[in-house]
Amino acid sequence: MTMLNVGLIGYGTAGKDVAEAILGGQAGDTRLAAVLVRDAAKYADVALGDCLITDSEAAFFERRPDVVVETAGHAAVFRYAEAALSHGCDFMVVSVGAFATRPCSTGSWPAPANTASGYWCPRRPSPGSTASPPPPRGRWSASR
């Protein structure tokens, strides 16, 4: 099996966890090739083996990642997804909220296409609805 070169966008909490997993051999046959950050000078004391920490998009893609893992927030998805794909990279999104559009004033998100209201909220009924909200399920309960 061929080693997979990983480019990481962002080095905050999620980015550090991804980098640690790759460097610790917990991510299969992967190699951390480059980390793209806003200000590389902030990370001058960070040692990640032969991984390049850069704030240059060009230098990041020169490391030829096979897959780019975004851990930097919604803006990074919009800014770098197309660039990654145009460089022949797969693009993995961690900030999945970037796929949601238009949160409404109640904090709900656009509904699946089969709902009449156009918005869906897991803990509150749709505006104008007399239905009770569904009970919380799984580890994301109303108490959190």
N, CA, C and O of each residue as an XYZ file, in Angstrom:
576
protein
N       0.833     -1.181      0.000
C       0.000      0.000      0.000
C       0.880      1.247      0.000
O       1.918      1.275      0.660
N       0.471      2.270     -0.734
C       1.218      3.505     -0.847
C       0.910      4.443      0.315
O      -0.229      4.530      0.773
N       1.923      5.131      0.777
C       1.759      6.118      1.837
C       0.914      7.276      1.313
O       1.151      7.756      0.205
N      -0.048      7.723      2.076
C      -0.937      8.812      1.710
C      -0.419     10.100      2.343
O      -0.294     10.187      3.564
N      -0.117     11.107      1.510
C       0.345     12.402      2.015
C      -0.856     13.246      2.400
O      -1.775     13.434      1.603
N      -0.844     13.751      3.622
C      -1.953     14.532      4.152
C      -1.524     15.981      4.307
O      -0.475     16.276      4.878
N      -2.352     16.877      3.791
C      -2.198     18.303      4.036
C      -3.288     18.712      5.010
O      -4.452     18.358      4.824
N      -2.929     19.436      6.023
C      -3.857     19.827      7.085
C      -4.055     21.332      7.032
O      -3.083     22.087      7.019
N      -5.297     21.770      7.001
C      -5.582     23.203      7.049
C      -6.066     23.526      8.448
O      -7.129     23.072      8.872
N      -5.283     24.308      9.156
C      -5.601     24.687     10.525
C      -4.818     23.865     11.528
O      -4.587     22.672     11.330
N      -4.414     24.512     12.600
C      -3.676     23.822     13.655
C      -4.177     24.274     15.020
O      -3.399     24.599     15.917
N      -5.495     24.283     15.147
C      -6.120     24.540     16.442
C      -6.351     23.211     17.135
O      -5.598     22.260     16.926
N      -7.382     23.139     17.955
C      -7.661     21.918     18.710
C      -7.852     20.707     17.806
O      -7.204     19.680     18.006
N      -8.730     20.813     16.817
C      -8.984     19.677     15.921
C      -7.753     19.366     15.080
O      -7.411     18.199     14.893
N      -7.090     20.387     14.576
C      -5.896     20.179     13.761
C      -4.791     19.481     14.522
O      -4.122     18.601     13.982
N      -4.592     19.864     15.771
C      -3.568     19.209     16.594
C      -3.915     17.743     16.811
O      -3.033     16.884     16.787
N      -5.203     17.453     17.024
C      -5.618     16.063     17.216
C      -5.366     15.233     15.957
O      -4.890     14.100     16.040
N      -5.684     15.797     14.799
C      -5.444     15.078     13.539
C      -3.943     14.871     13.344
O      -3.511     13.766     13.014
N      -3.148     15.921     13.545
C      -1.693     15.805     13.385
C      -1.116     14.767     14.338
O      -0.257     13.975     13.950
N      -1.585     14.768     15.580
C      -1.096     13.806     16.569
C      -1.429     12.371     16.147
O      -0.607     11.468     16.303
N      -2.629     12.168     15.616
C      -3.018     10.828     15.174
C      -2.140     10.364     14.011
O      -1.706      9.212     13.976
N      -1.882     11.259     13.065
C      -1.037     10.894     11.921
C       0.390     10.606     12.371
O       0.970      9.582     12.009
N       0.945     11.509     13.155
C       2.333     11.351     13.608
C       2.499     10.158     14.543
O       3.572      9.559     14.618
N       1.426      9.820     15.255
C       1.470      8.687     16.179
C       1.165      7.354     15.527
O       1.081      6.336     16.215
N       0.997      7.340     14.209
C       0.742      6.100     13.501
C      -0.662      5.559     13.685
O      -0.900      4.371     13.462
N      -1.603      6.415     14.090
C      -2.980      5.982     14.343
C      -3.910      6.280     13.173
O      -5.127      6.157     13.306
N      -3.359      6.665     12.043
C      -4.179      7.031     10.879
C      -3.778      6.227      9.647
O      -3.771      6.755      8.535
N      -3.454      4.990      9.835
C      -3.083      4.136      8.711
C      -1.764      4.554      8.093
O      -0.908      5.123      8.770
N      -1.599      4.275      6.814
C      -0.369      4.605      6.095
C      -0.424      6.043      5.597
O      -0.581      6.302      4.404
N      -0.292      6.968      6.536
C      -0.348      8.392      6.207
C       0.910      9.094      6.680
O       1.602      8.652      7.598
N       1.174     10.200      6.018
C       2.317     11.054      6.358
C       1.820     12.481      6.358
O       1.161     12.905      5.408
N       2.120     13.232      7.401
C       1.718     14.637      7.458
C       2.704     15.442      6.619
O       3.854     15.633      7.013
N       2.249     15.912      5.462
C       3.120     16.604      4.514
C       3.217     18.090      4.801
O       4.305     18.663      4.743
N       2.082     18.726      5.112
C       2.092     20.174      5.309
C       0.887     20.593      6.144
O      -0.164     19.951      6.128
N       1.073     21.688      6.871
C      -0.008     22.312      7.627
C      -0.096     23.761      7.184
O       0.890     24.496      7.233
N      -1.280     24.168      6.750
C      -1.518     25.535      6.307
C      -2.202     26.299      7.435
O      -3.274     25.909      7.897
N      -1.577     27.386      7.873
C      -2.096     28.215      8.958
C      -2.129     29.672      8.509
O      -1.565     30.014      7.469
N      -2.778     30.522      9.277
C      -2.841     31.949      8.921
C      -1.507     32.651      9.111
O      -1.122     33.486      8.292
N      -0.792     32.315     10.194
C       0.458     32.997     10.522
C       1.494     31.963     10.959
O       1.511     31.551     12.119
N       2.343     31.549     10.046
C       3.325     30.509     10.328
C       4.300     30.901     11.435
O       4.827     30.031     12.128
N       4.543     32.191     11.610
C       5.473     32.644     12.650
C       5.005     32.231     14.046
O       5.829     32.020     14.936
N       3.699     32.114     14.242
C       3.161     31.683     15.540
C       3.549     30.257     15.885
O       3.487     29.857     17.047
N       3.951     29.485     14.877
C       4.239     28.071     15.074
C       5.714     27.753     14.886
O       6.077     26.607     14.617
N       6.560     28.758     15.028
C       8.001     28.577     14.818
C       8.592     27.535     15.769
O       9.569     26.870     15.426
N       8.012     27.388     16.952
C       8.539     26.439     17.938
C       7.884     25.062     17.853
O       8.216     24.175     18.639
N       6.970     24.872     16.923
C       6.271     23.592     16.791
C       7.077     22.677     15.875
O       7.427     23.059     14.759
N       7.367     21.481     16.348
C       8.116     20.496     15.559
C       7.175     19.360     15.168
O       6.616     18.677     16.026
N       7.013     19.172     13.874
C       6.156     18.097     13.359
C       6.931     17.220     12.381
O       6.435     16.886     11.305
N       8.121     16.859     12.755
C       8.954     16.030     11.886
C       9.323     16.784     10.627
O       9.742     17.940     10.698
N       9.174     16.148      9.471
C       9.520     16.811      8.209
C       8.332     17.547      7.593
O       8.371     17.931      6.425
N       7.292     17.737      8.371
C       6.104     18.451      7.912
C       6.383     19.950      7.809
O       7.016     20.538      8.685
N       5.906     20.549      6.739
C       6.036     21.986      6.531
C       4.849     22.698      7.173
O       3.699     22.363      6.887
N       5.113     23.664      8.025
C       4.067     24.543      8.554
C       4.217     25.856      7.817
O       5.264     26.498      7.896
N       3.173     26.263      7.096
C       3.279     27.423      6.228
C       1.999     28.250      6.228
O       0.918     27.759      6.552
N       2.149     29.506      5.860
C       0.975     30.350      5.630
C       0.845     30.671      4.141
O       0.074     31.549      3.753
N       1.597     29.962      3.319
C       1.565     30.134      1.864
C       0.784     28.991      1.217
O       1.168     27.826      1.318
N      -0.305     29.340      0.561
C      -1.105     28.328     -0.131
C      -0.274     27.613     -1.196
O      -0.387     26.398     -1.364
N       0.556     28.363     -1.910
C       1.397     27.764     -2.953
C       2.369     26.752     -2.353
O       2.503     25.645     -2.875
N       3.049     27.115     -1.265
C       3.996     26.195     -0.630
C       3.282     24.958     -0.091
O       3.815     23.850     -0.153
N       2.080     25.153      0.434
C       1.281     24.038      0.940
C       1.016     23.027     -0.173
O       1.243     21.831      0.013
N       0.542     23.491     -1.319
C       0.212     22.570     -2.408
C       1.451     22.030     -3.116
O       1.364     21.003     -3.788
N       2.607     22.696     -2.984
C       3.861     22.155     -3.529
C       4.271     20.868     -2.827
O       5.033     20.077     -3.382
N       3.773     20.650     -1.613
C       4.067     19.410     -0.882
C       3.235     18.241     -1.405
O       3.363     17.121     -0.910
N       2.392     18.491     -2.391
C       1.589     17.496     -3.088
C       0.780     16.567     -2.172
O       0.966     15.351     -2.201
N      -0.111     17.139     -1.367
C      -0.941     16.258     -0.542
C      -1.907     15.446     -1.409
O      -2.417     15.935     -2.417
N      -2.144     14.214     -1.004
C      -3.152     13.374     -1.660
C      -4.535     13.734     -1.151
O      -5.519     13.693     -1.889
N      -4.591     14.083      0.106
C      -5.845     14.484      0.745
C      -5.571     15.715      1.609
O      -4.547     15.806      2.287
N      -6.504     16.647      1.565
C      -6.431     17.842      2.403
C      -7.527     17.719      3.446
O      -8.693     17.512      3.108
N      -7.156     17.846      4.713
C      -8.101     17.765      5.817
C      -8.287     19.170      6.375
O      -7.341     19.777      6.878
N      -9.501     19.679      6.285
C      -9.808     21.024      6.769
C     -10.204     20.952      8.235
O     -11.125     20.217      8.591
N      -9.522     21.706      9.088
C      -9.870     21.789     10.509
C      -9.896     23.242     10.971
O      -9.718     23.519     12.157
N     -10.114     24.161     10.051
C      -9.956     25.587     10.366
C     -11.257     26.386     10.359
O     -11.217     27.603     10.535
N     -12.381     25.758     10.166
C     -13.642     26.485     10.197
C     -14.264     26.650      8.830
O     -13.674     26.323      7.800
N     -15.488     27.174      8.859
C     -16.291     27.293      7.645
C     -15.609     28.098      6.552
O     -15.652     27.716      5.383
N     -14.988     29.196      6.914
C     -14.341     30.046      5.903
C     -13.256     29.282      5.150
O     -13.065     29.489      3.951
N     -12.557     28.410      5.844
C     -11.505     27.619      5.195
C     -12.088     26.635      4.183
O     -11.468     26.357      3.157
N     -13.271     26.112      4.468
C     -13.917     25.216      3.515
C     -14.186     25.975      2.219
O     -13.857     25.505      1.130
N     -14.786     27.153      2.353
C     -15.127     27.943      1.176
C     -13.880     28.425      0.442
O     -13.874     28.513     -0.786
N     -12.841     28.731      1.180
C     -11.633     29.274      0.556
C     -10.773     28.209     -0.127
O     -10.209     28.464     -1.191
N     -10.663     27.011      0.476
C      -9.673     26.048     -0.001
C     -10.218     24.789     -0.673
O      -9.441     24.063     -1.293
N     -11.490     24.503     -0.581
C     -12.014     23.258     -1.155
C     -11.768     23.182     -2.657
O     -11.253     22.181     -3.155
N     -12.130     24.224     -3.366
C     -11.958     24.210     -4.818
C     -10.479     24.139     -5.198
O     -10.107     23.441     -6.141
N      -9.642     24.863     -4.459
C      -8.201     24.830     -4.744
C      -7.646     23.422     -4.546
O      -6.848     22.944     -5.352
N      -8.074     22.758     -3.465
C      -7.590     21.397     -3.207
C      -8.009     20.461     -4.331
O      -7.201     19.677     -4.829
N      -9.264     20.544     -4.725
C      -9.755     19.675     -5.787
C      -9.057     19.964     -7.112
O      -8.764     19.044     -7.876
N      -8.792     21.240     -7.384
C      -8.118     21.583     -8.643
C      -6.657     21.128     -8.654
O      -6.060     20.985     -9.721
N      -6.077     20.899     -7.468
C      -4.720     20.353     -7.382
C      -4.727     18.821     -7.363
O      -3.685     18.195     -7.171
N      -5.893     18.228     -7.560
C      -5.980     16.774     -7.601
C      -6.061     16.106     -6.242
O      -5.867     14.895     -6.134
N      -6.346     16.882     -5.203
C      -6.435     16.341     -3.844
C      -7.876     15.967     -3.513
O      -8.818     16.575     -4.022
N      -8.035     14.970     -2.664
C      -9.322     14.763     -2.025
C      -9.429     15.826     -0.939
O      -8.408     16.316     -0.455
N     -10.651     16.191     -0.547
C     -10.855     17.241      0.451
C     -11.790     16.730      1.530
O     -12.951     16.420      1.261
N     -11.286     16.641      2.750
C     -12.065     16.144      3.883
C     -12.458     17.326      4.764
O     -11.602     18.087      5.216
N     -13.742     17.471      5.000
C     -14.264     18.592      5.781
C     -14.531     18.149      7.208
O     -15.282     17.202      7.441
N     -13.919     18.830      8.157
C     -14.200     18.601      9.570
C     -15.290     19.573     10.031
O     -16.147     19.203     10.833
N     -15.262     20.792      9.537
C     -16.244     21.819      9.915
C     -17.511     21.644      9.087
O     -17.810     22.457      8.213
N     -18.255     20.571      9.371
C     -19.400     20.207      8.545
C     -20.530     21.231      8.595
O     -21.424     21.191      7.750
N     -20.511     22.135      9.552
C     -21.509     23.199      9.591
C     -21.450     24.076      8.356
O     -22.402     24.801      8.067
N     -20.352     24.022      7.626
C     -20.229     24.798      6.393
C     -21.245     24.342      5.347
O     -21.537     25.081      4.407
N     -21.783     23.134      5.502
C     -22.771     22.642      4.552
C     -24.176     23.142      4.859
O     -25.075     23.030      4.025
N     -24.363     23.688      6.046
C     -25.667     24.237      6.418
C     -25.742     25.672      5.908
O     -24.732     26.371      5.828
N     -26.928     26.088      5.573
C     -27.120     27.463      5.127
C     -28.203     28.113      5.954
O     -29.080     27.430      6.484
N     -28.154     29.377      6.065
C     -29.168     30.223      6.678
C     -29.746     29.729      7.997
O     -30.872     29.233      7.994
N     -29.051     29.833      9.116
C     -29.727     29.508     10.373
C     -30.847     30.521     10.596
O     -30.659     31.712     10.346
N     -32.001     30.067     11.060
C     -33.100     31.001     11.301
C     -33.007     31.552     12.707
O     -32.137     31.139     13.474
N     -33.870     32.459     13.056
C     -33.775     33.156     14.332
C     -33.966     32.225     15.526
O     -33.534     32.565     16.627
N     -34.592     31.071     15.352
C     -34.763     30.140     16.466
C     -33.558     29.236     16.634
O     -33.526     28.406     17.543
N     -32.579     29.384     15.777
C     -31.399     28.523     15.854
C     -31.561     27.249     15.053
O     -30.697     26.374     15.107
N     -32.653     27.126     14.310
C     -32.839     25.915     13.511
C     -32.156     26.082     12.164
O     -31.751     27.184     11.794
N     -32.033     25.003     11.451
C     -31.327     24.978     10.176
C     -32.283     24.580      9.076
O     -33.328     23.998      9.366
N     -31.974     24.865      7.838
C     -32.854     24.461      6.734
C     -33.193     22.980      6.817
O     -32.350     22.136      7.122
N     -34.428     22.705      6.542
C     -34.928     21.348      6.700
C     -34.580     20.474      5.510
O     -34.254     20.975      4.434
N     -34.650     19.166      5.709
C     -34.561     18.280      4.551
C     -35.671     18.630      3.565
O     -36.688     19.203      3.955
N     -35.486     18.297      2.318
C     -36.404     18.704      1.253
C     -37.828     18.215      1.461
O     -38.754     18.805      0.903
N     -38.039     17.163      2.240
C     -39.376     16.609      2.384
C     -40.188     17.260      3.504
O     -41.267     16.765      3.829
N     -39.716     18.338      4.095
C     -40.495     19.004      5.140
C     -41.143     20.253      4.569
O     -40.568     20.922      3.710
N     -42.329     20.563      5.042
C     -43.110     21.661      4.481
C     -42.608     23.028      4.926
O     -42.707     23.990      4.164
N     -42.075     23.139      6.130
C     -41.750     24.462      6.667
C     -40.486     25.069      6.074
O     -40.320     26.288      6.097
N     -39.598     24.243      5.546
C     -38.337     24.745      5.027
C     -37.260     24.852      6.092
O     -36.097     25.103      5.775
N     -37.639     24.660      7.369
C     -36.667     24.685      8.460
C     -36.915     23.500      9.381
O     -38.040     23.013      9.499
N     -35.879     23.055     10.013
C     -35.972     21.923     10.916
C     -35.175     22.232     12.167
O     -34.060     22.749     12.082
N     -35.725     21.927     13.306
C     -35.031     22.145     14.574
C     -35.238     20.910     15.436
O     -36.383     20.537     15.689
N     -34.183     20.268     15.893
C     -34.341     19.008     16.596
C     -34.975     19.120     17.976
O     -35.471     18.113     18.481
N     -34.987     20.267     18.604
C     -35.503     20.379     19.965
C     -36.748     21.265     20.073
O     -37.366     21.326     21.136
N     -37.116     21.937     19.010
C     -38.280     22.815     19.034
C     -39.147     22.552     17.818
O     -38.641     22.170     16.763
N     -40.447     22.751     17.957
C     -41.297     22.564     16.785
C     -41.072     23.673     15.768
O     -40.551     24.736     16.105
N     -41.465     23.424     14.531
C     -41.387     24.436     13.486
C     -42.313     25.586     13.828
O     -43.316     25.374     14.509
N     -42.011     26.809     13.375
C     -42.898     27.940     13.651
C     -44.320     27.638     13.198
O     -44.540     27.179     12.077
N     -45.283     27.901     14.081
C     -46.682     27.664     13.758
C     -47.140     26.241     14.019
O     -48.333     25.961     13.910
N     -46.241     25.338     14.358
C     -46.589     23.944     14.589
C     -47.085     23.761     16.011
O     -46.614     24.438     16.926
N     -48.036     22.848     16.207
C     -48.509     22.521     17.547
C     -47.857     21.249     18.065
O     -48.140     20.816     19.182
N     -46.997     20.654     17.271
C     -46.328     19.411     17.669
C     -45.288     19.674     18.740
O     -44.681     20.744     18.783
N     -45.091     18.712     19.586
C     -44.035     18.798     20.595
C     -42.713     18.432     19.952
O     -42.674     17.619     19.029
N     -41.623     19.028     20.432
C     -40.326     18.659     19.864
C     -39.993     17.226     20.244
O     -40.444     16.735     21.279
N     -39.205     16.553     19.414
C     -38.816     15.185     19.756
C     -37.893     15.190     20.958
O     -37.181     16.168     21.190
N     -37.896     14.101     21.732
C     -36.979     14.048     22.876
C     -35.538     13.965     22.388
O     -35.282     13.420     21.315
N     -34.588     14.500     23.164
C     -33.177     14.398     22.780
C     -32.758     12.934     22.720
O     -33.223     12.105     23.502
N     -31.860     12.634     21.762
C     -31.370     11.273     21.623
C     -29.858     11.288     21.621
O     -29.231     12.304     21.322
N     -29.283     10.155     21.958
C     -27.840     10.015     21.872
C     -27.122     10.866     22.894
O     -27.703     11.265     23.903
N     -25.868     11.142     22.634
C     -25.062     11.867     23.609
C     -25.338     13.366     23.612
O     -24.929     14.058     24.545
N     -26.016     13.883     22.600
C     -26.326     15.300     22.561
C     -27.696     15.519     23.150
O     -28.690     15.564     22.425
N     -27.756     15.653     24.447
C     -29.033     15.818     25.113
C     -29.315     17.293     25.357
O     -28.454     18.149     25.154
N     -30.530     17.570     25.793
C     -30.939     18.955     26.056
C     -30.150     19.557     27.212
O     -30.097     20.780     27.348
N     -29.543     18.728     28.038
C     -28.792     19.238     29.178
C     -27.429     19.779     28.805
O     -26.765     20.401     29.634
N     -26.993     19.552     27.559
C     -25.656     20.013     27.154
C     -25.700     21.346     26.529
O     -24.663     21.877     26.133
